[in-house]
Amino acid sequence: MPYGYCGKILHVDLTAGTVEVEEPEEKFYRTYMGGSAMGTCYLLRHTPPGADPLGPENTLSLMVGVVTGAPFSGQSRVTATAKSPLTGLIGDSQAGGFWPAELKAAGFDGVVVHGRAERPCYLWLHDGQTELREAAHLWGRFTADVEDAIRSELDDVRVQVLQCGPAAEQGVRFAGLIHNANRANGRTGMGAVMAAKNLKAVAVRGHQRPELADKEGVVALARWGAEHFEESDIYGMGLLGTAEVLASQNKKGGLPTRNWSSGFFESAAAISGEAMSETILVERDTCFGCVVRCKRVVQVDEGPFRVDPRYGGPEYETLATMGSYCGVADLAAVARANQLCNMYGMDTIACGATIAWAMDCFERGLLTVEDTDGIELAFGNAAALVEMVERIGRREGLGRVLGEGSARAAAALGVGQELVVAVKNHELPAHMPQVKRSLALIYAVNPFGADHQSHEHDPSYKWYPERMAELGLQDPQPPGALNAEMVRYALYTQYLYSCMDSVCVCQFVFGPAWQLYGPSHLVEAVRAVTGWNVSLWELMKVGQRRLNLMRAFNAREGAGAADDALPPKLFASLHGGSSDGVAVDVAQVDAARALYYQMAGWDENGCPTRARLEELGLGWLANEM
């Protein structure tokens, strides 16, 4: 068994009601590391082409990584992987918190879920032991209630519970997985996959910690992080959370507003990190062993929008999607919408963006009060926002259609297709490619749809030259450029981010720019934990391998270059603020995409070539393709 790992992957066949422990060879661990690369590998091996994402043949993997559970910041991460019910392609989602480290302590490096149970159940893992338990009494209950019930049942308040919520049980396609009632594997509908398997939760508890190859090296890395935290650029995120960036995004014209018609929200100050800190913030929470403490905990005891601190608080993405996307400037309403998403188990990005699309349709007369169940679904209507979030969670009225996501809702209702802001049916997060142009490329080509955490954003190239040089990037380009150098920048940083999602570290703590730890620290971390003499090159190849696995899965499902397309709204000029009149250039993106394919070693349809797969040690996949 390699250092840092438990050496065990648990396979659960819900149809048969059986479990099997796989003990992979060390070569397997070093090839994939864990997390997203490992989960995608299992998905390709066990899910047949054309499988229904909500059918028993879809495989759901919950994978932690090589450094999970080690005593330094940013290591407690889990990746959920399955075929996405939202996109029909690869589904991938990360979360932090305490569940990942506890899974490792329970004796497993990951869980692969096959089949579908006849009745609702939950999986109980503790100190190497496994048990499938009855969960019919938990079905339909909110996430905090389920967590409390399982902990009471198992008589241990330290049990960590990863679960799908009532929205997933109702078939909301962007339903996520929730643990601690406020940490979410939010994106790509992984909660809907779990619920479709009649699996309510995976509860974990353990007392073992992974054996470290170089304990002194691990301690030194942790000490360095603690000593340099206050002087790092991540320090502000500790104080204000990810909401730290909302005001600056707005100032630069990069805060998506009123369904992406503008990059400027005139009421941004009311929903900023500063406003939250001064009004409703009651605590800063953290993940296992992390010094940053960036998680928000908010409370509202008066007014129409009450907020329970148990459900955490809104991140930047939620403040934008439920706030500026919808023209809503009521911080309590946005916090309440965030709580509802955590209660019902929904992705706040997809949920808020879908409501913003419906509001855009309503403003244009494409939807009326007859379509919206009498709700004045206008931009700025805070009460309408909160009500619609709840209706989506319950799948009532218009909420039933909106629970399909904006692209499917537009198709079902026959209106507003040109107003949808999504790639591969995956709603865009709150970072604008109009002002950070490499996002246009990565949003288009990313295998699981538009994602803001799949590469480093444009300004970092200029602002962090020493760390960028570690990746061989030494030629920053002017704003708005999407030339060959910026394509190379996007690809290289995408490989690093892809690696971090497989090693399973937080991209706010590790990264190539403003993060606490840089690329060389990531190498140090893996070396100290495993004893492997890895290089940055080897870790980048893990990221490249993961990206090619994902593209191969999509190609197997029939997706190609035609799916790497941006929504029409990005090509229309923005109105107001610093980005007034700015739009993404079609020809620029088309040229960048073609060059990106060539740099990545893919064919004209965006599919990995046999040569590229063989070079990455994926000959088995090349043969299948």
Secondary structure, 3 states (H helix, E strand, C coil): CCCCCCCCEEEEECCCCEEEEECCCHHHHHHHCCHHHHHHHHHHHHCCCCCCCCCCCCCEEEECCCCCCCCCCCCCCEEEEEECCCCCCEEEEEECCCHHHHHHHCCCCEEEEECCCCCCEEEEEECCEEEEEECHHHCCCCHHHHHHHHHHHHCCCCCEEEEECHHHHCCCCCECEEECCCEEECHHHHHHHHHHCCEEEEEEECCCCCCCCCHHHHHHHHHHHHHHHHHCCCHHHHHHHHHHHHHHHHHCCCCCECCCCECCCCCHHHHCHHHHHHHCEEEEECCCCCCCCCEEEECECCCCCCECHHHCCCCHHHHHHCCHHHCCCCHHHHHHHHHHHHHHCECHHHHHHHHHHHHHHHHCCCCCCCCCCCCCCCCCCHHHHHHHHHHHHHCCCHHHHHCCCHHHHHHHHCCCHHHCCEECCEECCCCCCCCCCHHHHHHHHCCCCCCCCCCCCCHHHHHCHHHHHHCCCCCCCCCCCCCHHHHHHHHHHHHHHHHHHHHCCCCCCECCCCCCECHHHHHHHHHHHHCCCCCHHHHHHHHHHHHHHHHHHHHHCCCCHHHCCCCHHHHCCCCCHHHCCCCCCHHHHHHHHHHHHHHHCECCCCCECHHHHHHCCCHHHHHHC
